[in-house]
Each structure stands twice: as C-alpha cells, then as structure tokens.
Amino acid sequence: MRWLLLAFIIVPAAEIGVFIWAGGIIGPWWVIGLIIFTGIVGVSLARKEGFEAWRRGQTAINYGQPPGDAIIDGICIFIGGVFLFAPGFITDIIGFVLVLPFTRDPFKRMLERLFRKWAEKGTIIYRRW
C-alpha cells in the first residue's frame, strides 16, 4: 500500500515536470495537442488489442484449452489502457509498453511469476497448462 501512495505522489509530480520541460521546448499548445493525440491513439490501440486478446481467449476455450495467455494479455492491456487514458507522457510510455504486443512479454512473465507466488501462498489458484 505504501508503494501505491508513493506512486500517487511521485508520478503526478514527474508528469508536471515533464509538461513544463516539454512546454518550454515545443510550446504549451503542442504539449496539449500531443497529450490529446497520444490519448486517442493509445485508447484506440488498447481497445483493438483488448478485443484481439478476447478473441484469442474465446478461441482457446472453444478448442478446450485454458485461456491463460489471453487472460494475462488482457490484464496487461487493461492496465496499459488505464495508463494511456491518464494524461501525461510518462504514463503514456508505460501504457504503450503494456499495450503493444512486442513490448508486453516481459510484463506478462512478471505477472506469471507473481501469480505463481500467490498460488504457492494459497492466495489464489493459478495453473498454466
């Protein structure tokens, strides 16, 4: 919980610093335009990738396989979409990393390790086939 509180303090302060820095270089209206543009593109991309993960999960279920990878992809895409929806360049970078398929893999593996750790503690039941 302390990490979350610290993130709610540090991330907005860093975003404001980046806004001021970027505004001094390219101008405030360009910064506003970039924020709106990255938000629209990011949320659209998250929506597209989310539907793709949903489709892969349904296909796996239809073939009698567990949709484990699709679920983890969906979690990453959802978190990335939330970051992309938040205004700011730092959150946009994190969001795009979580939404784009070729940069998502390290985070998927991290989530799998976290789920296994929780499963060993008995917090959740997780099984990868």
FENTARA-V723966 format. One record per residue. PSI is psi in whole degrees, -180 to 180 (* if undefined). OMEGA is omega as a letter, one per 20 degrees, with the letter a starting at -180 (NA if undefined). D_CENTER is the distance of its C-alpha to the mean C-alpha in Angstrom with 1 decimal. Layout:
# FENTARA-V723966
psi=<PSI;PSI>
omega=<OMEGA;OMEGA>
d_center=<D_CENTER;D_CENTER>
This chain:
# FENTARA-V723966
psi=<-32;-37;-40;-44;-44;-40;-38;-16;-46;-45;-49;-37;-42;-41;-43;-42;-42;-39;-47;-45;-49;-38;-34;-27;-52;-9;149;-36;-35;-37;-46;-44;-43;-40;-45;-44;-50;-32;-46;-49;-44;-46;-37;-43;-41;-39;-47;-49;-35;-44;-36;-43;-41;-45;-43;-37;-44;-41;-43;-44;-41;-30;10;20;152;143;37;-53;-39;-36;-44;-40;-45;-40;-47;-44;-41;-48;-43;-40;-38;-44;-40;-30;-31;134;134;153;-37;-46;-33;-42;-46;-43;-46;-38;-38;-24;-39;131;-37;-16;-6;-26;-46;-36;-34;-45;-38;-42;-40;-42;-41;-43;-40;-42;-43;-38;-38;-34;-15;10;-42;166;118;135;128;124;*>
omega=<r;r;a;r;r;r;r;r;a;a;r;r;r;r;r;r;r;r;a;r;a;r;r;a;a;r;a;a;r;r;r;r;r;r;r;a;a;r;a;r;a;r;r;r;r;r;r;a;r;r;r;r;r;a;r;r;r;r;r;r;r;r;r;r;r;a;a;a;a;r;r;r;a;r;r;a;r;r;r;r;r;r;r;r;r;a;r;a;r;r;r;r;r;a;r;r;a;a;a;a;a;r;a;a;r;r;r;r;r;r;r;r;r;r;r;r;r;r;r;r;a;r;r;r;a;a;r;a;NA>
d_center=<19.4;20.7;17.4;15.8;18.8;18.8;15.3;16.4;19.3;18.2;15.1;17.1;20.1;18.5;17.1;20.7;22.1;20.1;21.2;24.7;24.8;23.4;25.7;28.6;28.0;27.1;28.2;26.6;26.6;24.8;22.0;21.9;21.9;19.1;16.9;17.9;17.6;14.0;13.0;15.0;14.0;10.3;10.7;13.2;11.3;8.6;11.8;13.5;11.2;10.9;14.7;15.1;13.5;15.7;18.7;18.4;18.3;21.3;23.1;22.8;24.2;26.9;28.0;28.1;25.3;22.5;19.1;17.4;15.3;14.3;13.3;11.1;9.5;9.3;7.7;4.8;5.0;5.8;3.6;1.8;5.5;6.6;6.1;7.7;10.2;11.3;13.9;14.0;13.8;12.1;9.1;9.2;9.4;6.5;4.5;6.9;6.9;3.9;5.6;9.0;10.9;12.9;10.5;8.4;11.7;12.1;9.1;10.6;13.9;13.0;12.0;15.2;17.2;16.1;17.1;20.3;21.1;20.8;22.9;25.5;25.8;26.2;23.3;21.9;23.2;21.1;22.7;21.7;24.4>
